[in-house]
Amino acid sequence: VATRSREPAVGPRRARENERIRGRGQRDEFRDDVPLLVGGGMDREEAENDVDDEPIGKKILGFLECAGAIAKVVILLFIKMLLLPLMLGIWLDLATLSLFDKTWSERIDYAGTDLFGSVFLHWVTGITFMLLVTVSVLQLREVAHPDILARVIRPQEPQPDLLGNLLQESGATHTKRVLLSLGIYAGLLAIHIWLPVRLLLAYDMGKYLPLFQPKFWHILMPQIQVPAELFIFHLCMLGVLEKYKNNIGELQHHWLLFMGNYLGITNQILPREVGQFLLVGTLPVFKEDATPSQLRNITLNSPEDGPSVEDANDDIFPLWNNLLSETDLTKRQDLIQSSIHKMDRLVLEDIQVRTTGTTQRDGKRLLSSHAYIRLPSASSTSKMVVKTSNDAASNLMPTSIGPYRLKQGVSPGLLKGAKVSTIEVWREEVGKPIPRPPEGWDDLGVGGAERHGRWAWGDEQLSEIENSVAVRTPFFNDPAANKLGKAYTLIKLVAKMVFLLFISWFAISVLLCVVINAPLYTGHFALYLLRTPADCVHDPLAFAIGVLLLCPFVGAIAKLFAASNNGIRGVFSLLLNWVKSFKPHQTHEKMKTLSSFFVLWLVVCPLQLGFLHSSFFVGIRHSSDWYAHVYTLLVNWGTGTLLLNSWAAMCYFHMFTKKFWADIVVGDGQVNADNEDQGIDRVGVRQGGMNNPARNAGRDHDAEGINANEPRKFIWQGKQGAIAHAMESIKALVLGWEWDKIDKQALLQDCALPVSKHLAISCGIPIAALSIELVVPLAKVIGRQIGPTAIFRTFAIVSIVVDFINSSKHSLQSWFQAAHGIARDDRYLIGEILLNYSPQQASS
């Protein structure tokens, strides 16, 4: 074997020195003994002179190469990150311009008044569209069967050297990618934006959608407020897509599963598990053990163009030789399928034998632990076989060929007592659909498809999930069908695909309209309940309010669909079973507690809070129309319900604490977990510690029972608050009819009754003041001067402040003690040297 000597590796500085030496003609060979640091002054001077003696053209060429690389990176980033989103935003504006009842000249006039706001608006619109399309396409790649999109769409990969990749690839490659991306975005924009807009215009439905009748209220200058709101929207969109992008894939999975079951193409478009294996027949290993009909069928129906094996053993059954010589997987499947079709006597028709097989370490499902079956060689059956890259040369036949599995067996022969070596042929039977996408599939950390569970790309190693996927059922499943049968299958397939694409397009268009307009409808209704003037309605604020209000309902519906395995029918079945499982409690005490809570929380407290809000912000109005009274009562109830439940939700998520907002700014997990105070005052808790005797003494006193009579600390916020305890009780009852979880202390004494009491004080004192104004003559004169609304507002503020001080007296007392201690320490202790107290010194 010829060998070639390998030059020792040299460093970059030595390589440059070698080039300079060879360029001057001093040596023809490379040097490896040039030191990294020139020791003598003459050598250093010589090296500097060598650099100075480089041709000026070479320096200019290097400078131009650096400038060209910088220009290339800048141009590519400009095109991909600025120009392409801006172009798509302008196209989106042009596609929807008619629905907004605007003209292009008006858009140009707006750009003239606020150029930065106009450019930023179109850029945010375009980049949002790009993000939605990219996330949806990547999710669809992971949802569909890996044989459909996994080899076409490139997954998101880590880019540790983004600038290096941009420089290495040629300009033609970047141009092709940009043009391809632009074509895909433009096509999807035309299908999902321009075409639905044309339909809405044709049926004059734009006037019913609040998106196309925007309302704005600028508190600040539009040149400042619009970019600020767009920046906040862009950050929120990035956060929402990053956190909930897998929900898009889950929605796609449920939709394709529903449509696949309806059209009968689930096995063709979605990945499914290998349920079990069905025995379809057996064949002998050797030709001499086969019947004449088997040999005749195999010989007549074997492919004529199949490759031959040079060392084929003529004693082996012809099918196994053909499988051993064939390398194409599809042709191997056709060989097995055509052979099994001609061997009816080997198929077990009366009893279908099934087995589950064994799962290998890589996730592949086989019948045994062997991945190959060794066939006897042509020269000698005892010849030692060595596994090579060529299975035919190794006489090794794989046991997994598409949906088929091969297994060695022994069957009774034609002669009595004889045994025949056979190979059993089993076929996959699909199991349940694999839920996609997997959690963390888009992780850009270390590892590829085999670690994150996504479909492999290129020559990546397959993951366990992908190895466990059953073989996709082809659309043309019968290769032996005639032309008429294939034409009928093709027409039926095209009709199903067209129907699926049309229904999917319609569903996406309706979903986009609902997702954009439903929060606006909800937000407008919430602002109406809050008595917001029409000229103060701001659609971005209304959209945010609508999203917050709709999220709990959407989450509950999503959980219902996730719990059911049969779509809408499964949801109705779950609800029916839930109603049937209802069992009343043995005593009436639990039902009385539950009824009192619902009456207080759903009726009394909303009416009180709505009346307080209406009288304080709108004013007190007298009317003799009973219809106006009923309408006002209903609106007040809606306002109170909205405010009360919003406050309860904010208490549940402890939004009134510094930790909540610190987590949003800094990030989850960055704030000390010890600071989770659930909204209570922590001045007293912060006192002491390891070096604070007061706190340690307090603990000792509590242990001894000295402070046992002190009132316990009552909190509203967090998972240990009153709202959370009440919600857990209601949740336990609703989900499992657990009546023992209905706690009177948690529902009434700690939650509903205190809220109702505080609201009654806030409403009762102003009403009493107005009643005095109607009775006492002096108060009547004063009331006519300042008005009943001003009286109500004054006494409402006073009552709320007094009630708050009375309820927070323990916290205020702790604050006062803390402030007093700080002042005392500052006055008497700072700068002093403290000595430990000794009883002996005191007695002496």
Summary of the structure (lengths in Angstrom):
residues: 844
radius of gyration: 39.4
end to end distance: 102.6
largest distance: 126.1
contacts: 2175
relative contact order: 0.05
helix: 61%
strand: 6%
